[in-house]
Every structure is written in C-alpha cells, then in structure tokens.
Amino acid sequence: MNHTIPIPEEKQTTKYWKVVNTVMDPELDVGIVDLGLIYDISIDNGVATVTMTLTSVGCPAGPEIMDGVKKALLTYPGVKEVVVNLVWEPVWGPDRVHVAIRDLLFGSE
C-alpha cells in the first residue's frame, strides 16, 4: 500500500503554499494549508500537482475546496494546469491543524 507523507510545515516555504492557503474551508473559515488538508504541492513544466485530503470522506464542501485549489494555483505564475489527487491516507485529524489555529478551533490542552 502506498502511504502519503505530508510535507512538514517548516518545508512549506514556496510561495505557492501561501496561494493555496487562500482557499478557505467554508465551514471553519480557515485556510486549507493551515487546516492540514494539503499534503504536497509540486509544480513541473507548468503542471501543479496537489496531494490533499478532506476532513471526512463525506465532506460536503469537498468539491468546492478542490475547485478553489485549482483556481488559486492557476493564478500562480507559470501554472497552466492543476491536477488534484485526493487521498484518504493518512487520515486527517485535528493534530494536522497548525498549532495556533488548533488552539482557536479546539482550545488549548
């Protein structure tokens, strides 16, 4: 079985991570990178490939979020096409949320 390993927060330094984080989860009003939904982004020869998950398999905002990712990355210089790979492993959980946002959403421990 192929396991996805999310890019650690400290390696999310390329500007396109910030572009994708402008896409908000409509229910939580939090950027999807800060929410921990984006596992990887790469751009090669004008094609942006995004590996991401959703908070749940039945997430009603899933299509809206994925469309937002495509639209956001198409504004990034040099990107001509966007491929979104939706994965369910590793499973999303509150531990994937940026710590400052996690405290706001779920309270500090």
VMD Tcl script that builds the backbone (N, CA, C; Angstrom):
set m [mol new atoms 327]
animate dup $m
set s [atomselect $m all]
$s set {name element resname resid chain x y z} {
  {N N MET 1 A 0.847 -1.182 0.000}
  {CA C MET 1 A 0.000 0.000 0.000}
  {C C MET 1 A 0.888 1.239 0.000}
  {N N ASN 2 A 0.561 2.215 -0.825}
  {CA C ASN 2 A 1.325 3.455 -0.934}
  {C C ASN 2 A 0.844 4.443 0.130}
  {N N HIS 3 A 1.760 4.898 0.975}
  {CA C HIS 3 A 1.400 5.834 2.036}
  {C C HIS 3 A 1.870 7.238 1.689}
  {N N THR 4 A 1.020 8.196 1.879}
  {CA C THR 4 A 1.357 9.593 1.673}
  {C C THR 4 A 1.975 10.130 2.951}
  {N N ILE 5 A 3.068 10.861 2.795}
  {CA C ILE 5 A 3.694 11.509 3.945}
  {C C ILE 5 A 3.586 13.014 3.721}
  {N N PRO 6 A 2.795 13.700 4.527}
  {CA C PRO 6 A 2.637 15.149 4.342}
  {C C PRO 6 A 3.966 15.896 4.495}
  {N N ILE 7 A 4.122 16.961 3.722}
  {CA C ILE 7 A 5.288 17.834 3.819}
  {C C ILE 7 A 5.228 18.540 5.176}
  {N N PRO 8 A 6.297 18.502 5.958}
  {CA C PRO 8 A 6.289 19.210 7.248}
  {C C PRO 8 A 6.110 20.716 7.056}
  {N N GLU 9 A 5.468 21.335 7.999}
  {CA C GLU 9 A 5.162 22.768 7.925}
  {C C GLU 9 A 6.404 23.605 7.628}
  {N N GLU 10 A 7.528 23.295 8.231}
  {CA C GLU 10 A 8.737 24.100 8.032}
  {C C GLU 10 A 9.289 23.998 6.611}
  {N N LYS 11 A 8.831 23.028 5.821}
  {CA C LYS 11 A 9.280 22.899 4.431}
  {C C LYS 11 A 8.277 23.495 3.445}
  {N N GLN 12 A 7.204 24.057 3.951}
  {CA C GLN 12 A 6.176 24.672 3.102}
  {C C GLN 12 A 6.550 26.131 2.836}
  {N N THR 13 A 7.711 26.354 2.251}
  {CA C THR 13 A 8.236 27.709 2.109}
  {C C THR 13 A 7.998 28.329 0.738}
  {N N THR 14 A 7.709 27.537 -0.263}
  {CA C THR 14 A 7.495 28.075 -1.596}
  {C C THR 14 A 6.205 28.892 -1.613}
  {N N LYS 15 A 6.212 29.979 -2.362}
  {CA C LYS 15 A 5.074 30.909 -2.362}
  {C C LYS 15 A 3.754 30.265 -2.760}
  {N N TYR 16 A 3.794 29.202 -3.548}
  {CA C TYR 16 A 2.517 28.603 -3.952}
  {C C TYR 16 A 1.776 27.976 -2.782}
  {N N TRP 17 A 2.465 27.645 -1.681}
  {CA C TRP 17 A 1.766 27.172 -0.480}
  {C C TRP 17 A 0.866 28.281 0.064}
  {N N LYS 18 A 1.350 29.520 0.024}
  {CA C LYS 18 A 0.548 30.657 0.503}
  {C C LYS 18 A -0.651 30.895 -0.407}
  {N N VAL 19 A -0.442 30.706 -1.711}
  {CA C VAL 19 A -1.545 30.871 -2.663}
  {C C VAL 19 A -2.652 29.858 -2.358}
  {N N VAL 20 A -2.266 28.620 -2.121}
  {CA C VAL 20 A -3.260 27.581 -1.827}
  {C C VAL 20 A -3.938 27.838 -0.480}
  {N N ASN 21 A -3.204 28.428 0.462}
  {CA C ASN 21 A -3.795 28.695 1.777}
  {C C ASN 21 A -4.852 29.803 1.732}
  {N N THR 22 A -4.969 30.509 0.600}
  {CA C THR 22 A -6.049 31.490 0.458}
  {C C THR 22 A -7.395 30.793 0.248}
  {N N VAL 23 A -7.350 29.512 -0.077}
  {CA C VAL 23 A -8.582 28.722 -0.212}
  {C C VAL 23 A -9.032 28.374 1.208}
  {N N MET 24 A -10.224 28.781 1.548}
  {CA C MET 24 A -10.744 28.605 2.905}
  {C C MET 24 A -11.705 27.420 2.987}
  {N N ASP 25 A -11.633 26.730 4.100}
  {CA C ASP 25 A -12.654 25.751 4.398}
  {C C ASP 25 A -13.911 26.562 4.710}
  {N N PRO 26 A -14.992 26.380 3.934}
  {CA C PRO 26 A -16.172 27.233 4.111}
  {C C PRO 26 A -16.881 27.065 5.451}
  {N N GLU 27 A -16.701 25.940 6.112}
  {CA C GLU 27 A -17.360 25.727 7.402}
  {C C GLU 27 A -16.548 26.296 8.555}
  {N N LEU 28 A -15.207 26.232 8.444}
  {CA C LEU 28 A -14.345 26.664 9.543}
  {C C LEU 28 A -13.705 28.026 9.300}
  {N N ASP 29 A -13.750 28.511 8.056}
  {CA C ASP 29 A -13.143 29.787 7.678}
  {C C ASP 29 A -11.653 29.823 8.026}
  {N N VAL 30 A -10.973 28.733 7.688}
  {CA C VAL 30 A -9.543 28.577 7.916}
  {C C VAL 30 A -8.916 28.153 6.599}
  {N N GLY 31 A -7.723 28.688 6.291}
  {CA C GLY 31 A -7.002 28.281 5.093}
  {C C GLY 31 A -6.725 26.786 5.119}
  {N N ILE 32 A -6.818 26.149 3.952}
  {CA C ILE 32 A -6.723 24.692 3.918}
  {C C ILE 32 A -5.315 24.161 4.173}
  {N N VAL 33 A -4.284 24.976 3.974}
  {CA C VAL 33 A -2.934 24.554 4.349}
  {C C VAL 33 A -2.831 24.565 5.875}
  {N N ASP 34 A -3.279 25.663 6.497}
  {CA C ASP 34 A -3.267 25.739 7.962}
  {C C ASP 34 A -4.127 24.644 8.587}
  {N N LEU 35 A -5.157 24.238 7.879}
  {CA C LEU 35 A -6.049 23.190 8.384}
  {C C LEU 35 A -5.421 21.804 8.243}
  {N N GLY 36 A -4.347 21.710 7.479}
  {CA C GLY 36 A -3.652 20.429 7.316}
  {C C GLY 36 A -4.220 19.543 6.235}
  {N N LEU 37 A -4.980 20.125 5.311}
  {CA C LEU 37 A -5.583 19.330 4.241}
  {C C LEU 37 A -4.643 19.093 3.065}
  {N N ILE 38 A -3.636 19.935 2.921}
  {CA C ILE 38 A -2.711 19.812 1.789}
  {C C ILE 38 A -1.483 19.031 2.239}
  {N N TYR 39 A -1.244 17.901 1.592}
  {CA C TYR 39 A -0.116 17.049 1.946}
  {C C TYR 39 A 1.112 17.344 1.099}
  {N N ASP 40 A 0.922 17.753 -0.155}
  {CA C ASP 40 A 2.062 18.047 -1.013}
  {C C ASP 40 A 1.601 18.885 -2.194}
  {N N ILE 41 A 2.516 19.737 -2.674}
  {CA C ILE 41 A 2.299 20.515 -3.893}
  {C C ILE 41 A 3.617 20.502 -4.646}
  {N N SER 42 A 3.550 20.212 -5.937}
  {CA C SER 42 A 4.731 20.333 -6.770}
  {C C SER 42 A 4.325 20.945 -8.098}
  {N N ILE 43 A 5.249 21.675 -8.687}
  {CA C ILE 43 A 4.991 22.279 -9.994}
  {C C ILE 43 A 6.122 21.859 -10.920}
  {N N ASP 44 A 5.742 21.268 -12.062}
  {CA C ASP 44 A 6.721 20.794 -13.032}
  {C C ASP 44 A 6.189 21.052 -14.433}
  {N N ASN 45 A 6.952 21.799 -15.208}
  {CA C ASN 45 A 6.566 22.108 -16.593}
  {C C ASN 45 A 5.157 22.678 -16.705}
  {N N GLY 46 A 4.808 23.566 -15.798}
  {CA C GLY 46 A 3.512 24.234 -15.857}
  {C C GLY 46 A 2.354 23.449 -15.273}
  {N N VAL 47 A 2.627 22.241 -14.785}
  {CA C VAL 47 A 1.571 21.422 -14.188}
  {C C VAL 47 A 1.773 21.386 -12.674}
  {N N ALA 48 A 0.779 21.888 -11.950}
  {CA C ALA 48 A 0.797 21.833 -10.492}
  {C C ALA 48 A 0.068 20.563 -10.068}
  {N N THR 49 A 0.726 19.775 -9.249}
  {CA C THR 49 A 0.124 18.551 -8.732}
  {C C THR 49 A -0.032 18.714 -7.227}
  {N N VAL 50 A -1.255 18.533 -6.763}
  {CA C VAL 50 A -1.584 18.711 -5.350}
  {C C VAL 50 A -2.085 17.388 -4.795}
  {N N THR 51 A -1.506 16.983 -3.679}
  {CA C THR 51 A -2.000 15.820 -2.956}
  {C C THR 51 A -2.660 16.367 -1.702}
  {N N MET 52 A -3.914 16.028 -1.533}
  {CA C MET 52 A -4.681 16.599 -0.420}
  {C C MET 52 A -5.691 15.604 0.100}
  {N N THR 53 A -6.274 15.961 1.235}
  {CA C THR 53 A -7.349 15.175 1.815}
  {C C THR 53 A -8.467 16.130 2.206}
  {N N LEU 54 A -9.496 15.600 2.804}
  {CA C LEU 54 A -10.596 16.398 3.340}
  {C C LEU 54 A -10.795 15.984 4.793}
  {N N THR 55 A -11.562 16.748 5.525}
  {CA C THR 55 A -11.762 16.425 6.936}
  {C C THR 55 A -12.548 15.133 7.127}
  {N N SER 56 A -13.328 14.746 6.117}
  {CA C SER 56 A -14.055 13.478 6.169}
  {C C SER 56 A -14.386 13.034 4.755}
  {N N VAL 57 A -14.617 11.747 4.584}
  {CA C VAL 57 A -14.944 11.200 3.272}
  {C C VAL 57 A -16.198 11.865 2.703}
  {N N GLY 58 A -17.168 12.149 3.535}
  {CA C GLY 58 A -18.419 12.736 3.072}
  {C C GLY 58 A -18.461 14.257 3.162}
  {N N CYS 59 A -17.316 14.896 3.222}
  {CA C CYS 59 A -17.262 16.357 3.375}
  {C C CYS 59 A -18.067 17.045 2.280}
  {N N PRO 60 A -19.144 17.745 2.632}
  {CA C PRO 60 A -19.978 18.374 1.610}
  {C C PRO 60 A -19.269 19.514 0.872}
  {N N ALA 61 A -18.237 20.075 1.475}
  {CA C ALA 61 A -17.510 21.179 0.843}
  {C C ALA 61 A -16.357 20.691 -0.035}
  {N N GLY 62 A -16.157 19.377 -0.121}
  {CA C GLY 62 A -15.038 18.820 -0.877}
  {C C GLY 62 A -14.907 19.350 -2.291}
  {N N PRO 63 A -15.951 19.274 -3.114}
  {CA C PRO 63 A -15.832 19.766 -4.482}
  {C C PRO 63 A -15.499 21.265 -4.547}
  {N N GLU 64 A -16.080 22.043 -3.663}
  {CA C GLU 64 A -15.816 23.479 -3.608}
  {C C GLU 64 A -14.351 23.754 -3.240}
  {N N ILE 65 A -13.833 23.018 -2.278}
  {CA C ILE 65 A -12.448 23.200 -1.849}
  {C C ILE 65 A -11.488 22.805 -2.970}
  {N N MET 66 A -11.723 21.657 -3.592}
  {CA C MET 66 A -10.846 21.199 -4.668}
  {C C MET 66 A -10.882 22.152 -5.856}
  {N N ASP 67 A -12.047 22.684 -6.175}
  {CA C ASP 67 A -12.164 23.682 -7.246}
  {C C ASP 67 A -11.400 24.952 -6.866}
  {N N GLY 68 A -11.470 25.337 -5.603}
  {CA C GLY 68 A -10.739 26.508 -5.128}
  {C C GLY 68 A -9.235 26.332 -5.262}
  {N N VAL 69 A -8.745 25.123 -4.990}
  {CA C VAL 69 A -7.312 24.824 -5.150}
  {C C VAL 69 A -6.902 25.024 -6.607}
  {N N LYS 70 A -7.693 24.485 -7.514}
  {CA C LYS 70 A -7.378 24.621 -8.947}
  {C C LYS 70 A -7.363 26.089 -9.357}
  {N N LYS 71 A -8.400 26.821 -8.976}
  {CA C LYS 71 A -8.481 28.239 -9.357}
  {C C LYS 71 A -7.325 29.041 -8.764}
  {N N ALA 72 A -6.986 28.775 -7.515}
  {CA C ALA 72 A -5.903 29.517 -6.861}
  {C C ALA 72 A -4.572 29.262 -7.564}
  {N N LEU 73 A -4.272 28.002 -7.840}
  {CA C LEU 73 A -2.982 27.690 -8.455}
  {C C LEU 73 A -2.893 28.155 -9.899}
  {N N LEU 74 A -4.015 28.252 -10.585}
  {CA C LEU 74 A -3.984 28.765 -11.960}
  {C C LEU 74 A -3.615 30.249 -11.998}
  {N N THR 75 A -3.654 30.931 -10.854}
  {CA C THR 75 A -3.218 32.332 -10.790}
  {C C THR 75 A -1.720 32.428 -10.529}
  {N N TYR 76 A -1.077 31.317 -10.170}
  {CA C TYR 76 A 0.352 31.327 -9.857}
  {C C TYR 76 A 1.149 31.369 -11.156}
  {N N PRO 77 A 2.175 32.224 -11.224}
  {CA C PRO 77 A 2.952 32.364 -12.464}
  {C C PRO 77 A 3.490 31.023 -12.981}
  {N N GLY 78 A 3.231 30.778 -14.250}
  {CA C GLY 78 A 3.750 29.584 -14.916}
  {C C GLY 78 A 2.860 28.362 -14.847}
  {N N VAL 79 A 1.841 28.376 -13.992}
  {CA C VAL 79 A 0.957 27.211 -13.878}
  {C C VAL 79 A -0.112 27.281 -14.963}
  {N N LYS 80 A -0.168 26.215 -15.757}
  {CA C LYS 80 A -1.134 26.140 -16.855}
  {C C LYS 80 A -2.204 25.065 -16.612}
  {N N GLU 81 A -1.875 24.128 -15.725}
  {CA C GLU 81 A -2.792 23.020 -15.439}
  {C C GLU 81 A -2.624 22.619 -13.981}
  {N N VAL 82 A -3.715 22.154 -13.375}
  {CA C VAL 82 A -3.666 21.706 -11.980}
  {C C VAL 82 A -4.298 20.321 -11.888}
  {N N VAL 83 A -3.571 19.416 -11.254}
  {CA C VAL 83 A -4.062 18.066 -11.004}
  {C C VAL 83 A -4.189 17.917 -9.490}
  {N N VAL 84 A -5.382 17.561 -9.029}
  {CA C VAL 84 A -5.615 17.364 -7.600}
  {C C VAL 84 A -5.807 15.879 -7.342}
  {N N ASN 85 A -4.933 15.333 -6.502}
  {CA C ASN 85 A -5.043 13.933 -6.084}
  {C C ASN 85 A -5.624 13.910 -4.676}
  {N N LEU 86 A -6.830 13.384 -4.556}
  {CA C LEU 86 A -7.498 13.287 -3.268}
  {C C LEU 86 A -7.140 11.942 -2.641}
  {N N VAL 87 A -6.576 11.994 -1.438}
  {CA C VAL 87 A -6.163 10.767 -0.748}
  {C C VAL 87 A -6.840 10.690 0.620}
  {N N TRP 88 A -6.901 9.488 1.144}
  {CA C TRP 88 A -7.516 9.288 2.461}
  {C C TRP 88 A -6.519 8.741 3.471}
  {N N GLU 89 A -5.258 8.618 3.052}
  {CA C GLU 89 A -4.202 8.172 3.943}
  {C C GLU 89 A -3.040 9.131 3.837}
  {N N PRO 90 A -2.520 9.620 4.918}
  {CA C PRO 90 A -3.010 9.387 6.270}
  {C C PRO 90 A -4.334 10.107 6.496}
  {N N VAL 91 A -5.088 9.590 7.407}
  {CA C VAL 91 A -6.390 10.157 7.743}
  {C C VAL 91 A -6.190 11.524 8.383}
  {N N TRP 92 A -7.015 12.492 7.983}
  {CA C TRP 92 A -6.947 13.820 8.585}
  {C C TRP 92 A -7.463 13.751 10.010}
  {N N GLY 93 A -6.867 14.547 10.884}
  {CA C GLY 93 A -7.324 14.689 12.255}
  {C C GLY 93 A -6.918 16.048 12.780}
  {N N PRO 94 A -7.468 16.488 13.889}
  {CA C PRO 94 A -7.146 17.806 14.442}
  {C C PRO 94 A -5.649 18.016 14.696}
  {N N ASP 95 A -4.899 16.929 14.863}
  {CA C ASP 95 A -3.458 17.057 15.074}
  {C C ASP 95 A -2.736 17.605 13.846}
  {N N ARG 96 A -3.367 17.602 12.684}
  {CA C ARG 96 A -2.761 18.122 11.457}
  {C C ARG 96 A -2.943 19.643 11.318}
  {N N VAL 97 A -3.797 20.228 12.132}
  {CA C VAL 97 A -4.076 21.660 12.071}
  {C C VAL 97 A -2.901 22.431 12.676}
  {N N HIS 98 A -2.537 23.551 12.045}
  {CA C HIS 98 A -1.474 24.415 12.576}
  {C C HIS 98 A -1.795 24.695 14.040}
  {N N VAL 99 A -0.777 24.615 14.900}
  {CA C VAL 99 A -0.995 24.670 16.346}
  {C C VAL 99 A -1.757 25.923 16.794}
  {N N ALA 100 A -1.462 27.095 16.232}
  {CA C ALA 100 A -2.159 28.324 16.636}
  {C C ALA 100 A -3.640 28.263 16.256}
  {N N ILE 101 A -3.922 27.694 15.097}
  {CA C ILE 101 A -5.312 27.561 14.640}
  {C C ILE 101 A -6.013 26.484 15.472}
  {N N ARG 102 A -5.298 25.417 15.770}
  {CA C ARG 102 A -5.869 24.320 16.555}
  {C C ARG 102 A -6.366 24.841 17.909}
  {N N ASP 103 A -5.545 25.675 18.539}
  {CA C ASP 103 A -5.951 26.243 19.827}
  {C C ASP 103 A -7.214 27.085 19.696}
  {N N LEU 104 A -7.333 27.849 18.612}
  {CA C LEU 104 A -8.526 28.663 18.402}
  {C C LEU 104 A -9.757 27.809 18.139}
  {N N LEU 105 A -9.582 26.730 17.353}
  {CA C LEU 105 A -10.723 25.883 16.996}
  {C C LEU 105 A -11.135 24.929 18.106}
  {N N PHE 106 A -10.137 24.349 18.762}
  {CA C PHE 106 A -10.423 23.251 19.690}
  {C C PHE 106 A -10.039 23.573 21.136}
  {N N GLY 107 A -9.418 24.751 21.375}
  {CA C GLY 107 A -8.953 25.087 22.709}
  {C C GLY 107 A -7.589 24.478 22.968}
  {N N SER 108 A -6.852 25.077 23.880}
  {CA C SER 108 A -5.520 24.550 24.182}
  {C C SER 108 A -5.653 23.421 25.195}
  {N N GLU 109 A -4.672 22.544 25.132}
  {CA C GLU 109 A -4.711 21.367 26.017}
  {C C GLU 109 A -4.083 21.685 27.346}
}
mol reanalyze $m
mol bondsrecalc $m
mol representation Tube
mol addrep $m
